[in-house]
Amino acid sequence: MYGITSLTPSQANPQRLLQLIRDHWAIENRLHWRRDMTLREDLSQLRKGTAPRTMAILNSFLLALFDWLGVTNVASQMRIFDAQPILALRLFFLSLQRIK
């Protein structure tokens, strides 16, 4: 594996480089994986008007809400909400009330 950095050799010790690489992949795994694989954003057929942006905003809201609730497995929680949509609606409206 190769990498390019602006760090000096003294700044780029193995531990620092490992931390930088882990931090980079943490973003990929934490955000992009959840959006692309769990919420299937890459497979979306929405292409016209404001629909793609609206769906991205809703997905961001959903992930932020799950983070706020401490949900660690988005896919599992989505299956629960698929089976109990009223629970999802209650949670949504409860979160709006707490924002006010």
Residue frames as a rotation matrix with the C-alpha (Angstrom) as fourth column:
MET 1
0.588 0.809 0.000 0.00
0.809 -0.588 0.000 0.00
0.000 0.000 -1.000 0.00
TYR 2
-0.593 -0.747 0.299 1.21
0.755 -0.645 -0.116 3.47
0.280 0.157 0.947 -0.81
GLY 3
0.569 0.758 -0.319 0.17
0.816 -0.568 0.105 6.82
-0.101 -0.320 -0.942 0.51
ILE 4
-0.316 -0.601 0.735 1.08
0.583 -0.734 -0.350 10.44
0.749 0.318 0.582 0.04
THR 5
0.591 0.463 -0.660 1.22
0.806 -0.344 0.481 12.82
-0.004 -0.817 -0.577 2.94
SER 6
0.467 -0.423 0.776 2.47
0.013 -0.875 -0.485 16.31
0.884 0.237 -0.403 3.67
LEU 7
0.983 -0.117 0.140 3.67
-0.141 0.004 0.990 15.19
-0.116 -0.993 -0.012 7.09
THR 8
0.162 -0.985 -0.061 7.38
-0.936 -0.134 -0.324 15.25
0.311 0.109 -0.944 7.84
PRO 9
-0.110 -0.255 -0.961 9.09
-0.102 0.964 -0.244 11.91
0.989 0.071 -0.132 8.53
SER 10
-0.966 -0.253 -0.043 9.08
0.020 0.093 -0.995 12.67
0.256 -0.963 -0.085 12.26
GLN 11
-0.469 0.868 0.160 5.34
-0.821 -0.362 -0.441 13.45
-0.325 -0.338 0.883 12.15
ALA 12
0.346 0.615 -0.709 4.55
-0.868 0.496 0.007 10.41
0.356 0.613 0.705 10.03
ASN 13
-0.712 -0.552 0.434 5.52
-0.682 0.691 -0.241 7.68
-0.167 -0.468 -0.868 12.44
PRO 14
-0.863 0.345 -0.369 3.77
0.083 0.816 0.572 4.32
0.498 0.463 -0.733 11.99
GLN 15
-0.572 0.682 -0.455 1.28
0.739 0.189 -0.646 4.94
-0.355 -0.706 -0.613 14.80
ARG 16
-0.409 0.391 -0.824 0.26
-0.226 -0.919 -0.324 8.34
-0.884 0.054 0.464 13.37
LEU 17
-0.761 0.098 -0.642 -0.14
-0.641 0.039 0.766 6.95
0.100 0.994 0.033 9.85
LEU 18
-0.825 0.477 -0.303 -2.23
0.468 0.878 0.106 4.06
0.316 -0.054 -0.947 11.16
GLN 19
-0.432 0.675 -0.599 -4.48
0.526 -0.351 -0.775 6.50
-0.733 -0.649 -0.203 13.03
LEU 20
-0.520 0.204 -0.829 -4.92
-0.594 -0.784 0.180 8.67
-0.614 0.586 0.529 9.93
ILE 21
-0.844 0.189 -0.503 -5.86
-0.323 0.568 0.757 5.66
0.429 0.801 -0.418 7.82
ARG 22
-0.696 0.609 -0.380 -8.31
0.717 0.615 -0.328 4.38
0.034 -0.501 -0.865 10.46
ASP 23
-0.438 0.532 -0.724 -9.89
0.117 -0.765 -0.633 7.81
-0.891 -0.362 0.273 10.77
HIS 24
-0.687 0.157 -0.710 -10.34
-0.709 -0.362 0.606 8.00
-0.161 0.919 0.360 7.00
TRP 25
-0.771 0.377 -0.514 -11.99
0.005 0.810 0.587 4.58
0.637 0.450 -0.626 6.80
ALA 26
-0.724 0.555 -0.410 -14.13
0.557 0.119 -0.822 5.31
-0.407 -0.823 -0.396 9.86
ILE 27
-0.456 0.557 -0.694 -15.83
-0.539 -0.794 -0.282 8.05
-0.708 0.245 0.662 7.86
GLU 28
-0.631 0.182 -0.754 -16.32
-0.676 0.346 0.650 5.69
0.379 0.920 -0.095 4.93
ASN 29
-0.787 0.288 -0.546 -17.68
0.362 0.932 -0.030 2.91
0.500 -0.221 -0.837 7.11
ARG 30
-0.713 0.494 -0.497 -19.77
0.450 -0.221 -0.865 5.10
-0.537 -0.841 -0.064 9.41
LEU 31
-0.221 0.644 -0.733 -21.46
-0.409 -0.743 -0.530 7.34
-0.885 0.182 0.428 6.88
HIS 32
-0.362 0.057 -0.930 -21.09
-0.931 -0.068 0.358 6.15
-0.043 0.996 0.078 3.32
TRP 33
-0.963 0.013 -0.270 -21.62
-0.016 0.995 0.103 2.47
0.270 0.103 -0.957 4.06
ARG 34
-0.601 0.787 -0.141 -24.82
0.389 0.134 -0.911 3.20
-0.699 -0.602 -0.387 5.96
ARG 35
-0.072 0.583 -0.809 -26.12
-0.581 -0.684 -0.441 5.44
-0.811 0.438 0.387 3.19
ASP 36
-0.365 -0.169 -0.916 -25.08
-0.927 0.162 0.339 3.28
0.091 0.972 -0.216 0.25
MET 37
-0.849 -0.068 -0.524 -25.62
-0.123 0.990 0.071 -0.23
0.514 0.124 -0.849 1.55
THR 38
-0.799 0.551 -0.241 -28.22
0.480 0.343 -0.807 0.03
-0.362 -0.761 -0.539 4.30
LEU 39
-0.076 0.797 -0.599 -30.38
-0.054 -0.603 -0.796 2.81
-0.996 -0.028 0.089 2.83
ARG 40
-0.032 0.006 0.999 -29.58
0.835 0.549 0.023 1.79
-0.549 0.836 -0.023 -0.79
GLU 41
0.359 0.167 -0.918 -28.95
-0.108 -0.970 -0.219 5.35
-0.927 0.178 -0.330 -1.97
ASP 42
-0.631 -0.693 -0.350 -26.78
-0.438 -0.054 0.897 4.20
-0.641 0.719 -0.269 -4.88
LEU 43
-0.824 0.359 0.439 -29.65
0.538 0.739 0.406 2.10
-0.178 0.571 -0.802 -6.22
SER 44
-0.156 0.815 -0.558 -32.16
0.235 -0.518 -0.822 4.94
-0.959 -0.259 -0.111 -6.08
GLN 45
-0.302 0.168 0.938 -34.05
0.952 0.110 0.287 5.65
-0.055 0.980 -0.193 -9.30
LEU 46
0.686 0.533 -0.495 -34.86
0.544 -0.828 -0.136 9.22
-0.482 -0.176 -0.858 -8.26
ARG 47
-0.298 -0.843 0.448 -33.29
0.930 -0.150 0.337 11.47
-0.217 0.517 0.828 -10.88
LYS 48
-0.311 0.259 0.914 -35.55
0.592 -0.700 0.399 14.46
0.744 0.665 0.065 -11.57
GLY 49
0.470 0.590 0.656 -36.45
-0.011 -0.740 0.673 17.64
0.883 -0.324 -0.341 -9.77
THR 50
-0.035 -0.434 0.900 -35.94
-0.877 -0.418 -0.236 17.92
0.479 -0.798 -0.366 -6.05
ALA 51
0.862 0.485 -0.145 -36.67
-0.375 0.804 0.462 14.26
0.341 -0.344 0.875 -5.31
PRO 52
0.324 -0.784 -0.530 -32.99
0.487 0.619 -0.617 13.14
0.811 -0.058 0.582 -5.03
ARG 53
-0.593 -0.559 0.579 -32.12
-0.139 -0.638 -0.758 15.99
0.793 -0.530 0.301 -2.68
THR 54
0.167 0.760 0.628 -35.28
-0.886 -0.164 0.434 15.49
0.433 -0.629 0.646 -0.63
MET 55
0.863 0.141 -0.484 -34.54
-0.014 0.966 0.257 11.79
0.504 -0.215 0.836 -0.20
ALA 56
-0.112 -0.975 -0.191 -30.93
0.455 0.121 -0.882 12.54
0.883 -0.186 0.431 0.79
ILE 57
-0.486 0.011 0.874 -32.19
-0.598 -0.733 -0.324 14.99
0.637 -0.680 0.363 3.43
LEU 58
0.599 0.770 0.218 -34.65
-0.719 0.399 0.569 12.42
0.351 -0.498 0.793 4.78
ASN 59
0.623 -0.455 -0.636 -31.90
0.370 0.888 -0.272 9.78
0.689 -0.066 0.722 4.91
SER 60
-0.473 -0.822 0.316 -29.62
0.118 -0.415 -0.902 12.20
0.873 -0.390 0.293 6.75
PHE 61
-0.097 0.546 0.832 -32.40
-0.878 -0.440 0.186 12.96
0.468 -0.713 0.522 9.22
LEU 62
0.835 0.449 -0.319 -33.01
-0.304 0.858 0.414 9.26
0.460 -0.248 0.853 9.75
LEU 63
0.215 -0.839 -0.500 -29.33
0.549 0.527 -0.649 8.50
0.807 -0.135 0.574 10.40
ALA 64
-0.595 -0.402 0.697 -29.03
-0.264 -0.721 -0.641 11.49
0.759 -0.565 0.322 12.75
LEU 65
0.298 0.802 0.517 -32.13
-0.864 -0.004 0.504 10.33
0.406 -0.597 0.692 14.63
PHE 66
0.807 -0.059 -0.587 -30.73
0.140 0.986 0.093 6.82
0.573 -0.157 0.804 14.93
ASP 67
-0.284 -0.958 -0.034 -27.43
0.376 -0.079 -0.923 8.24
0.882 -0.275 0.383 16.23
TRP 68
-0.386 0.231 0.893 -29.34
-0.682 -0.724 -0.108 10.35
0.621 -0.651 0.437 18.74
LEU 69
0.648 0.735 0.200 -31.19
-0.707 0.482 0.518 7.25
0.284 -0.477 0.832 19.92
GLY 70
-0.105 -0.797 0.595 -27.99
-0.857 0.376 0.353 5.21
-0.505 -0.473 -0.722 20.15
VAL 71
0.886 0.422 0.192 -28.99
-0.247 0.781 -0.574 2.75
-0.392 0.461 0.796 17.41
THR 72
-0.088 -0.994 0.065 -25.94
-0.543 0.102 0.834 0.70
-0.835 0.038 -0.549 16.50
ASN 73
-0.781 -0.108 0.615 -27.46
0.370 0.713 0.596 -1.49
-0.502 0.693 -0.517 13.79
VAL 74
-0.581 0.546 -0.604 -29.42
-0.657 -0.752 -0.047 0.59
-0.480 0.369 0.796 11.28
ALA 75
-0.659 0.319 -0.681 -30.49
-0.470 0.532 0.705 -2.40
0.587 0.785 -0.200 9.17
SER 76
-0.746 0.365 -0.557 -31.95
0.602 0.727 -0.331 -4.18
0.284 -0.582 -0.762 12.18
GLN 77
-0.647 0.505 -0.571 -33.79
0.170 -0.635 -0.754 -1.06
-0.743 -0.585 0.325 13.32
MET 78
-0.647 0.402 -0.647 -35.17
-0.758 -0.433 0.489 -0.54
-0.083 0.807 0.585 9.81
ARG 79
-0.707 0.392 -0.588 -36.61
0.069 0.866 0.495 -4.07
0.704 0.309 -0.640 9.88
ILE 80
-0.684 0.467 -0.560 -38.30
0.671 0.103 -0.734 -3.28
-0.286 -0.878 -0.384 13.20
PHE 81
-0.549 0.467 -0.693 -39.83
-0.309 -0.884 -0.351 -0.12
-0.777 0.021 0.630 11.74
ASP 82
-0.762 0.290 -0.578 -40.90
-0.538 0.212 0.816 -2.01
0.360 0.933 -0.006 8.60
ALA 83
-0.626 0.514 -0.587 -42.84
0.529 0.832 0.164 -4.38
0.573 -0.208 -0.793 10.83
GLN 84
0.046 0.609 -0.792 -44.15
0.960 -0.248 -0.134 -1.61
-0.278 -0.754 -0.596 13.13
PRO 85
-0.353 -0.232 0.906 -44.62
0.685 -0.724 0.081 1.60
0.637 0.650 0.414 11.11
ILE 86
0.717 0.643 0.269 -46.64
0.258 -0.603 0.755 3.25
0.648 -0.472 -0.598 13.90
LEU 87
0.613 -0.594 -0.521 -43.59
0.667 0.035 0.744 2.98
-0.424 -0.804 0.418 16.16
ALA 88
-0.412 -0.780 0.471 -41.53
0.911 -0.346 0.223 4.81
-0.011 0.521 0.854 13.51
LEU 89
0.011 0.502 0.865 -44.12
0.435 -0.781 0.448 7.58
0.901 0.371 -0.227 13.23
ARG 90
0.906 0.310 -0.288 -44.29
0.373 -0.261 0.890 8.01
0.200 -0.914 -0.352 17.00
LEU 91
0.190 -0.930 -0.314 -40.53
0.842 -0.009 0.539 8.29
-0.504 -0.367 0.782 17.18
PHE 92
-0.429 -0.312 0.848 -40.48
0.802 -0.563 0.199 10.83
0.415 0.765 0.492 14.35
PHE 93
0.350 0.666 0.659 -43.10
0.240 -0.744 0.624 13.07
0.905 -0.060 -0.420 15.95
LEU 94
0.838 -0.136 -0.528 -41.51
0.533 -0.006 0.846 12.74
-0.118 -0.991 0.067 19.38
SER 95
-0.185 -0.983 0.012 -38.19
0.944 -0.174 0.281 13.93
-0.274 0.064 0.960 17.97
LEU 96
-0.288 0.149 0.946 -39.91
0.541 -0.790 0.289 16.96
0.790 0.595 0.147 16.40
GLN 97
0.776 0.628 0.056 -41.51
0.274 -0.416 0.867 17.87
0.568 -0.658 -0.494 19.73
ARG 98
0.561 -0.630 -0.537 -38.14
0.728 0.065 0.683 17.77
-0.395 -0.774 0.495 21.50
ILE 99
-0.360 -0.701 0.616 -36.62
0.901 -0.433 0.035 20.13
0.242 0.567 0.787 18.95
LYS 100
0.281 0.603 0.746 -39.12
0.421 -0.777 0.469 22.90
0.862 0.182 -0.472 19.73
